[in-house]
Amino acid sequence: MIEIKRASTEHVEGISRVCSEGCLDTYKGIRSDENIRRNNKRFYNHERIYRELSESEGWDGYIVELDNGVVVGAIGGGRIDLNKSEIYVLYLDPTRRGEGIGTQLLRYLTEVQIEKGAKEQWVSVQKGNYKGIPFYEAKGFTKNSEKMAYSNTSDENYVSLRLVRKI
């Protein structure tokens, strides 16, 4: 049975797994293995996910899609301005691509963000990410700008595309 809901402590392991595996699948060949490992360790460790389960200022908490109780996708975002929201993370089990999981999670988070007053929705997508870019473009996002990736170290120069859509 498929279910979308706000994440709870029982989903921490699944969120970590889906985000880490999804990140590896997405960025393999686009970013260095060291960059991927470092970002997975920084962003998708159990302690951090546990702290980020609940809503806080600028963060809407994690939302998961479950298939018979197993996490198959996770999304999180938050408000960045009075009427602007952001998608910070959206990953799914790489073996489940093409099943509509990302679309359903995006729809759920978008409703949360609209209820909080958002009129625009933003996302940063790695330049060259030919899994993420077509997905967001199909949902009505358009390129607004480019910037250096948030997770770059001083010797990295990965570029993120800033995409936006009206919601």
Rosetta blueprint (number, residue, H / E / L):
1 M L
2 I E
3 E E
4 I E
5 K E
6 R E
7 A L
8 S L
9 T H
10 E H
11 H H
12 V H
13 E H
14 G H
15 I H
16 S H
17 R H
18 V H
19 C H
20 S H
21 E H
22 G H
23 C H
24 L H
25 D H
26 T H
27 Y H
28 K E
29 G L
30 I L
31 R E
32 S L
33 D H
34 E H
35 N H
36 I H
37 R H
38 R H
39 N H
40 N H
41 K H
42 R H
43 F H
44 Y L
45 N L
46 H H
47 E H
48 R H
49 I H
50 Y H
51 R H
52 E L
53 L L
54 S L
55 E L
56 S E
57 E L
58 G L
59 W E
60 D L
61 G L
62 Y E
63 I E
64 V E
65 E E
66 L E
67 D E
68 N L
69 G L
70 V E
71 V E
72 V E
73 G E
74 A E
75 I E
76 G E
77 G E
78 G E
79 R E
80 I E
81 D E
82 L L
83 N L
84 K E
85 S E
86 E E
87 I E
88 Y E
89 V E
90 L E
91 Y E
92 L E
93 D L
94 P H
95 T H
96 R H
97 R L
98 G L
99 E L
100 G L
101 I H
102 G H
103 T H
104 Q H
105 L H
106 L H
107 R H
108 Y H
109 L H
110 T H
111 E H
112 V H
113 Q H
114 I H
115 E H
116 K L
117 G L
118 A L
119 K L
120 E E
121 Q E
122 W E
123 V E
124 S E
125 V E
126 Q E
127 K L
128 G L
129 N L
130 Y L
131 K L
132 G H
133 I H
134 P H
135 F H
136 Y H
137 E H
138 A H
139 K L
140 G L
141 F L
142 T E
143 K E
144 N E
145 S E
146 E E
147 K E
148 M E
149 A L
150 Y L
151 S L
152 N L
153 T L
154 S L
155 D L
156 E L
157 N L
158 Y L
159 V E
160 S E
161 L E
162 R E
163 L E
164 V E
165 R E
166 K E
167 I L
